[in-house]
């Protein structure tokens, strides 16, 4: 009788664990698919099949959607994808915190009970710290700018391949000769070398 009760508790707890996993997995899949859809939609490609399908779906849904909601969603998407914003930094940090909180809550205690050394369990946290340092450096460092003073030196850093990058091509916005691999950034409105 006692073993049947413990078996039923074990099965019940496993079902709850599966439900937790399935819920988390469904949320993860929904977030990833949403990000893929948004990136595909706002990547700058205008005539892709996905974009045509998306525009058709918008035309069908537009009569049923309130105007204020349409304006608000367009404003949000414009802010996210066409203006400087720290939302992706905050989202990245939030996702990391969620993943490491889940790891600490679910895996860390279980591994300690199984006899895993603290040194082995600290490896993901050390890697997170190293990655966070490099992430911070990437955010804070200026990628550089093609200016009139620097353009002569930057022309010789990367050779022109005469396929994608041709000599004597100038940026129509900055009116400067473009070094190889440089592009004009639409967000910061300047030419950035080695994109």
Phi and psi in degrees as a GROMACS rama.xvg file:
@    title "Ramachandran Plot"
@    xaxis  label "Phi"
@    yaxis  label "Psi"
@TYPE xy
-66.8315  -39.6387  UNK-2
-68.1118  -34.2748  UNK-3
-65.166  -40.0106  UNK-4
-65.5953  -44.3487  UNK-5
-66.3504  -34.882  UNK-6
-65.4461  -42.6056  UNK-7
-67.2242  -35.9709  UNK-8
-64.6713  -39.7951  UNK-9
-64.1004  -44.5938  UNK-10
-64.4335  -42.2838  UNK-11
-63.085  -43.4506  UNK-12
-67.401  -35.279  UNK-13
-65.7736  -39.3989  UNK-14
-63.7221  -41.368  UNK-15
-62.8893  -40.3723  UNK-16
-63.7834  -40.1922  UNK-17
-64.1739  -40.3526  UNK-18
-64.5359  -41.1276  UNK-19
-61.4206  -44.4259  UNK-20
-63.5914  -45.4213  UNK-21
-63.9047  -38.9609  UNK-22
-64.6275  -48.2981  UNK-23
-62.0368  -40.8397  UNK-24
-65.3504  -40.929  UNK-25
-64.5031  -41.7461  UNK-26
-63.258  -44.0305  UNK-27
-60.8137  -46.7413  UNK-28
-62.8306  -41.8708  UNK-29
-63.0698  -42.5697  UNK-30
-66.124  -44.6544  UNK-31
-63.4329  -45.1262  UNK-32
-64.6398  -38.3576  UNK-33
-62.6239  -43.713  UNK-34
-62.9506  -42.0678  UNK-35
-62.4391  -44.3083  UNK-36
-62.2026  -46.0258  UNK-37
-65.768  -41.1169  UNK-38
-66.9064  -41.8509  UNK-39
-63.0755  -40.5137  UNK-40
-68.6463  -41.1696  UNK-41
-107.575  27.0175  UNK-42
-83.9838  -5.94296  UNK-43
102.381  -9.34539  UNK-44
-81.8607  125.44  UNK-45
-97.6756  -33.1481  UNK-46
-112.18  34.0487  UNK-47
-80.7  155.732  UNK-48
-59.2712  -36.9401  UNK-49
-62.8238  -41.9388  UNK-50
-65.0982  -39.1524  UNK-51
-64.1461  -42.9259  UNK-52
-63.598  -42.4337  UNK-53
-63.2337  -44.3778  UNK-54
-64.3133  -37.9907  UNK-55
-63.4226  -44.0251  UNK-56
-63.2069  -37.7502  UNK-57
-64.6942  -40.9185  UNK-58
-64.4846  -36.4064  UNK-59
-70.8448  -40.3663  UNK-60
-83.2603  -18.465  UNK-61
-58.3138  -42.9079  UNK-62
-64.6616  -22.2597  UNK-63
-95.9664  -8.59954  UNK-64
-100.767  131.963  UNK-65
-61.0714  147.275  UNK-66
-61.7458  -38.9378  UNK-67
-63.4537  -36.3931  UNK-68
-69.8176  -37.7694  UNK-69
-63.2233  -46.6798  UNK-70
-63.3148  -42.7442  UNK-71
-63.8517  -44.8767  UNK-72
-66.8047  -37.7209  UNK-73
-64.9185  -39.456  UNK-74
-64.1059  -44.9747  UNK-75
-61.4578  -48.3204  UNK-76
-65.1822  -36.9633  UNK-77
-64.4934  -42.2054  UNK-78
-63.9007  -39.5239  UNK-79
-70.5652  -43.0094  UNK-80
-106.663  -14.3033  UNK-81
-125.014  4.06376  UNK-82
-134.097  158.702  UNK-83
-66.1708  132.866  UNK-84
-154.961  146.665  UNK-85
-94.7685  9.60002  UNK-86
-62.0496  -36.4618  UNK-87
-71.4297  -31.3737  UNK-88
-65.9088  -46.8718  UNK-89
-63.9424  -40.2785  UNK-90
-64.1917  -40.9853  UNK-91
-62.054  -46.275  UNK-92
-65.1417  -41.7513  UNK-93
-61.6518  -43.6988  UNK-94
-65.2037  -40.1804  UNK-95
-63.379  -43.8563  UNK-96
-61.527  -41.4154  UNK-97
-64.4622  -43.3652  UNK-98
-65.8355  -45.4803  UNK-99
-73.1523  -29.554  UNK-100
-66.8697  -42.3847  UNK-101
-65.0765  -41.4029  UNK-102
-61.253  -46.4387  UNK-103
-64.3135  -42.7696  UNK-104
-69.2976  -45.4038  UNK-105
-89.3047  -47.8335  UNK-106
-93.9906  -41.0347  UNK-107
-58.5257  -51.2372  UNK-108
-64.0449  -40.5456  UNK-109
-62.9597  -43.6013  UNK-110
-66.9097  -34.599  UNK-111
-64.9113  -40.1796  UNK-112
-65.1445  -31.5132  UNK-113
-81.1668  -4.2997  UNK-114
93.8901  14.8712  UNK-115
-69.7916  139.293  UNK-116
-71.1556  153.574  UNK-117
-65.261  -31.3612  UNK-118
-62.2672  -45.2144  UNK-119
-65.1875  -37.3701  UNK-120
-74.557  -19.7964  UNK-121
-84.2981  -10.9248  UNK-122
-57.1886  -48.0199  UNK-123
-60.5905  -34.5572  UNK-124
-71.2077  -37.4156  UNK-125
-65.34  -44.2067  UNK-126
-63.1301  -37.4233  UNK-127
-63.1462  -42.4271  UNK-128
-63.0838  -43.4637  UNK-129
-64.2061  -45.2266  UNK-130
-62.9777  -38.2301  UNK-131
-65.529  -38.1016  UNK-132
-61.7123  -47.4555  UNK-133
-67.5069  -35.6672  UNK-134
-62.4342  -43.87  UNK-135
-62.9995  -43.2122  UNK-136
-63.2887  -39.2711  UNK-137
-65.2728  -35.0661  UNK-138
-72.1684  -43.063  UNK-139
-86.0302  -23.9657  UNK-140
-78.7162  139.074  UNK-141
-77.4312  128.2  UNK-142
-69.8055  -9.73248  UNK-143
102.882  161.965  UNK-144
-138.238  141.161  UNK-145
-82.8821  114.063  UNK-146
-121.379  171.378  UNK-147
-61.7537  -35.4664  UNK-148
-72.2124  -36.0204  UNK-149
-93.2412  -14.531  UNK-150
-61.8615  -36.2932  UNK-151
-64.2854  -41.6916  UNK-152
-72.0407  -35.6334  UNK-153
-76.1414  -18.0291  UNK-154
-66.0672  -23.9007  UNK-155
-100.26  -2.2658  UNK-156
-69.9644  -48.6509  UNK-157
-118.874  133.088  UNK-158
-75.0919  151.023  UNK-159
-75.1458  138.271  UNK-160
-98.587  -4.40625  UNK-161
58.0215  17.5878  UNK-162
-114.68  -63.0416  UNK-163
-94.2146  -35.7417  UNK-164
-118.172  118.309  UNK-165
-113.77  143.364  UNK-166
-67.2933  156.091  UNK-167
66.3127  19.067  UNK-168
-90.7204  131.175  UNK-169
-112.06  155.107  UNK-170
-77.0908  125.849  UNK-171
-66.9481  -23.5824  UNK-172
-86.1441  -50.1132  UNK-173
-83.561  -18.2574  UNK-174
59.9724  38.0211  UNK-175
-122.036  152.204  UNK-176
-68.0064  131.674  UNK-177
-85.9614  123.035  UNK-178
-66.5596  158.775  UNK-179
-58.6303  142.318  UNK-180
70.0987  10.5006  UNK-181
-96.0114  151.187  UNK-182
-139.234  155.197  UNK-183
-86.7994  123.7  UNK-184
-84.9797  122.778  UNK-185
-75.874  -18.5132  UNK-186
-80.933  -50.2959  UNK-187
-94.6988  -3.19192  UNK-188
56.9481  49.2795  UNK-189
-154.624  159.539  UNK-190
-80.6235  131.729  UNK-191
-115.963  128.104  UNK-192
-74.5753  151.501  UNK-193
55.44  54.6476  UNK-194
